[in-house]
Amino acid sequence: MDDKGMSRSMKSIWLTIAIVISLFTLGVILIFALNIGSEANGLSKLGSDFSIINAQKINYEDINVTLKKTSYEENIENIKFIFYDNNESIIKEYVYSMEEIQKNALRTSFYIENTSRVKKVSVYTVKKLKSNSEDIQKFQDVYEIKFNGTIFYPVEDETGYSREKIINCVYASDCKDNNPCTVGSCSNGLCSYPLIPGCEFCGSDLECQDNNSCTKDSCFNRKCNYTLIDACEQCNSKLDCEDNNPCTENHCVDKKCEYTNISECESCSSKSDCEDDNPCTENVCSKNKCTYLSIPGCISCSKNSECGEGKVCSGNICVVAEVNSMNETE
């Protein structure tokens, strides 16, 4: 082969090597790009729907929280806010509908007495499943609240604010209605008073009635409290009052179980529980109740004179006397 042939052959080899290297490099780049894309998609799926961009203490009673949408999903029904103190204990929880949050441009005002206690706030979303039942809450973000100013402590007001007087508002504290069973909130410049679930407002004990005979009903701090009575059982009939004790009579009085002891009845679990110290009875435990059956012809005694002629008292029972014991005295 001449020099020109050799030159062309070498060029072809180097060209082939260059193409292979280029294809290999391009393949590596594509794989890397696909991995990055895959990771990015994974992160977006795992990412939150909202983040907290600001949480600010306004005064003694008001905190403003502003959210930012990151990847909003239509099935979000409510947003839950939880405020914590320095010990990570929950101070207050609020739940707002997605509609309310959007009306206020993702900025919400909260009423918390003595905001100096608040250390941080976390936000959760509550999503709906296709069955329209609420899904479990999903954590979104947490924000540490800092305040360098002086917290204002207002003079105590005995009457507070009534919902009739205050309609327009700037902060949640403008919406106090003196009702411990509502949470005054400021939404879109207007006061609203969502009820606290399970809370009953009252003025006296007579206004608190849960129709449960086994609770003590009372009004404390203008809220109804129902305290369980120890060892009390609620009932609708005598059949609801079963204590499995054969020595009690079961009654249902004023929807409350009462148990009366039966005279001279002894409950038992075995024969050994039934001891009457009478040698002339046979002790039996039947259906968890002691029964004492008289032994025919047996006479109990404590001395010979109680046994009559020809008999003596032995082992607390009268027996026929032997010849050599007939002359014994009492």
Secondary structure, 3 states (H helix, E strand, C coil): CCHHHHHHHHHHHHHHHHHHHHHHHHHHHHHHHHHHHHHHHHHHHHCCCEEEEEEEECCCCEEEEEEEECCCCCCEEEEEEEEECCCCCEEEEEEEEHHHHHHCCCEEEEECCCHHHCCEEEEEEEEECCCCCEEEEEEEEEEECCCCCCCCCCCCCCCCCCCCCCCECCCHHHHCCCCCCECCEEECCEEECCECCCCCECCCHHHCCCCCCCEEEEEECCEEEEEECCCCCECCCHHHCCCCCCCEEEEEECCEEEEEECCCCCECCCHHHCCCCCCCEEEEEECCEEEEEECCCCCECCCHHHCCCCEEEECCEEEECCHHHCCCCC
